[in-house]
Every structure is written in structure tokens, then in C-alpha cells.
């Protein structure tokens, strides 16, 4: 793998398979109760400018389980918001730490941090990408279905960072991805174009539609996310109206394959993008998906921070 994980578009299918292989190994160790500490003595810095539940806890717990230490740093703990440059911050962090996870708004900020760091930088979420989440999701699908190639994922909802990373991930792994968003809420056009080219090379398919029921036809997986992401709170009422046909509910699940599985990256706004009976129903693998954040991110940490033996 490269030094950093900034977007799934930056890594190769064989890198993804290596992450999955390592995650499977680490998950077995975890359930067997075996102590495995390849990152003993190493320290991870965690810059969080956006709030978090799963990303923060899974990285902190994962680093601890691998024998290392994690330092959580909110924006108020750093000098960046008081004028210190990203480049200077990156150079200082490189002197003290062995890796960085950053969760922020701008993808450009993550890229600048990585360009000026001699240590690995992991994108824990930006407005444009959420690579760790989608790597976890693909790992979960492979666990459940035994494969990724040819699997159809129907993504229903906002064309946000999750949709963008799904485009990059699915296209690299030969999956069929159908994204359905209301008009005006589609994913980044440049990423859609890039993904379509990548899918063509990897026996996959990318489809875009404004009809969610068309998207879920023959789907193996139905996937959704919140309609209003962090930073979009002022648009909440408008988005509720614009997305009203896009709720993943029993009717929509029935329109897919009989054995379709339902996923959500969480947090869920129950009663909005997904109904209670679906997220808590027998087709839901939402919480298994959430658990795998721990195992997949431990694999990423081990591979990038040099602990693999």
C-alpha cells in the first residue's frame, strides 16, 4: 500500500484484498481472546474537527488492542485554528507520532497534511470521502455473500461522501452499483465519471437514477445514509421534503431480491431515511457492519504503521 489512505481511488484492488485478509485475521484473534500487539510502543494522533461515535471509538479501541496508544485532538486542542499552517502541523506531528487519523470538512486539508507528513495519514471522513467506512462495508458484504464481484448494491439517498466512496470502492472491486438520489442531490460528477471508467475495466457497472425503486430492482444490498449531513443543518426541512420518496422501508425492501440485505453507515435518523422495522428487521446487517469498523481499521493501522509481520 501507499503511505496514506486518503480515498479509495488512491489504492488498488490488491490493497483492498490485503486489508480484508488482515481484517479477517485480526477478527479471528479478537474473538479467540488472543493478545496481538504489533503496534506496541507506537502512537496515533487523532485530529477531529467533526464529531464522531464509531470512527473515534473504533480507532481508539483498535489502537489500544494492537498495543499502541491514541491521542484524541479536537480543533480546540491544536494551534491550527489560531493560524498555524497545516504544513507546520504535519511536520511537528511527524516528529512525535507514528500515524495520523483526521476527520474534517475539506479533502484538500487532508491531502495537504499527508503531503507534508513523513508518517501515514488516514482519512477518517471529509465532506468528499469516507474511505474507511466503505472498506468496512465491502468487507461485511464479502463476509455475508462470499464475494464482491457481481454483487449489486443499491445506494438510496444523498450523493454525499458515502456515495462518492461507494463509487470508488464498487468500481474497483467489480461490483454493480446503482445510486438513486433526488434531482440535484447526485454524487460528484467527476467521481461518477472516474468510477464508470474504473468499473468498465473491472467487470462492474455504475448506474444513476432518480427512481429508488428502479435502483433496488435485483439488488443484493440496499444501502442508505442520513439525508442531512453535518454542516447541512440549515437545509434540514427542505431535504425532508425533497427526499420523502427515498425512505428505505418495507415496501422498498420487497422490491429488491428476496434475500436482500440492508446496510446503513450510522448514525441513523430513524423514521427519515430508514424505517424502524427495516433497520431492526431480519434483513438488516447494520450493527454487524458497525462492528467491522473495528476490525477493518485495525487492519489499516497495522498495514500503514508498519506492524505487520
Buried (B, 14 or more C-beta within 10 A) or exposed (E): BEEBBBBBBBBEBEBBEBBBEBBBBBBEBBEEEEEBEBBEEBBBBBBBBBEBEBBBEBBBBBBBBBBBBBBBBEEEEBEBEEEEEBEEBBEBBBEEBBBBBBBBBEBEBBBBBBEBBEBBBBBBBBBBBBBBBBBBBBBBBBBBBEEBEBBBBBBBBBBBBBBBBBBBBBBBBBBBBBBBBBEEBBBBEEBBEBBBEBBEEBEBBBBBBBEBBEBBBEBBBBBBBBBBBEEBEEEEEEBEEBBEEBBBBEEBBEBBBEEBBBBBBBEBBEEBBBBEEBBEEEBBBBEEBBBBBBBBBBBBBBBBBBBEE
